[in-house]
Amino acid sequence: MPLTLFNTLSRRAETFKPIDAGHARMYTCGPTVYNYAHIGNFRAYVFEDILRRALKYFGYQVEQVMNLTDVDDKTIRGAREAGLSLDDFTRTYKDAFFHDIDVLRIERAEHYPDATDHIKEMIAIIEALMKKEIAYLGDDGSVYYSIRKFEGYGKLARIDLEGQQSGARVKMDEYAKDEAADFALWKAYDDDDGDVAWDSPWGRGRPGWHIECSAMSMKYLGPHFDIHTGGVDNMFPHHEDEIAQSEGATGETFVNYWLHCAHLVVAGKKMSKSSGNFYTLRDLIEKDYSGREIRWLLMSAQYRQSLNFTFTGLEAGKAALQRVDDTVRRLKVAAGGESGDDEGIQKIVDAYGTAFDDAIADDLNIPQAMAALFDCIRDINRLLDQKSVGSTAIERVLDLFRAWDTIFAALDVDHDSDDAPAEIIALVAEREAARKGHDFARADEIRDQLVSEGWRLEDTPAGARVIRG
């Protein structure tokens, strides 16, 4: 079954055809490690995880690069304000990022390059652009990219250069979304940079943000690769500038497929600290939501549609996953039964297996895939109610759920309390005793300890159970 993806560059859905048969190479814009990532960031990272998993589901070998931006205006400013070296400051947020993606069950990429480890690669690209006279040395000692020298500038974001101020330059890493300008490839040192500087042919300084991604992607994937992703806010200027500097330096097509996910809003409003609706993963975990419940909501909208994040939605996700858990338990309890309507089960498995595959192949349509899951659960429960499901047929259903969970990463078909080590089971029992004795402080203490050790408590009518994540 062909996988179809919406290519931002062409503005149409295209069948994915990798450069090398069976091998998908993709670059995903990672975090700028100046603070804890927020749920808007994780919406993009979960989308990229779904894409990675879908490529593998359809048989591709994936090589993924996700950068860590540890040198830019924000990280330097944060390090100075904290009175720390750049490395010490960013290390906290790098470690937090990896912890958070594990909680959200995001598969690890093959490469996580730090920008500060790839300065020489950035300088080499800038030198190539200078040699071709696409870049120039400004009167402030910084090196700028001349967007008028690159014929294709604006092709991704559909920016019309006519009417733009000729010769306008910007040294900041981020600038107005509606204004094309010559951008800094190398920034001359100034006092605000503190001890963050490297030697270059143009004097001491540091790279601009955009050149970092070009250098790191091409270092690991080559000058021409399959897929580049990010949030829609990265399209311009960041991704547009990546194309210009990469293709300007190499003369080759940079990327074949550009995928962008839409914004996340909170209760219909833009997320901001001033509005009181700004959440990190830690904020939600402290409100007693698990990683898989948060993941479920973050992937519940098709990636090109805006996602409205609400606590009502989180509760609905929790209930949906409880329905999955209940069905899985029913299937396992019934697994020792006699033969039943195996033909009926096979029809269900075949029909919904096809519906799920069609949904994923259609530009990662996760809402449709979720619909296939719950329609399947409805029909399976109907047969379970009739006691007409045999053990062989049950295993087919569980195998189907296992296959789907290679993409969902939330169904937990094989994650039962029975898998927990004895010390974890003992903590669960102690918590139950504390609750019955009205020692709620101790009960909360144990819950927090379990969460810190990677276990999630669920209180059910049959008692508490514990599962991974």
Order of alpha helices (4+ residues) and beta strands (2+ residues): beta-beta-beta-alpha-beta-alpha-alpha-alpha-beta-beta-beta-beta-beta-alpha-beta-alpha-beta-beta-beta-alpha-alpha-beta-alpha-alpha-alpha-alpha-alpha-alpha-beta-beta
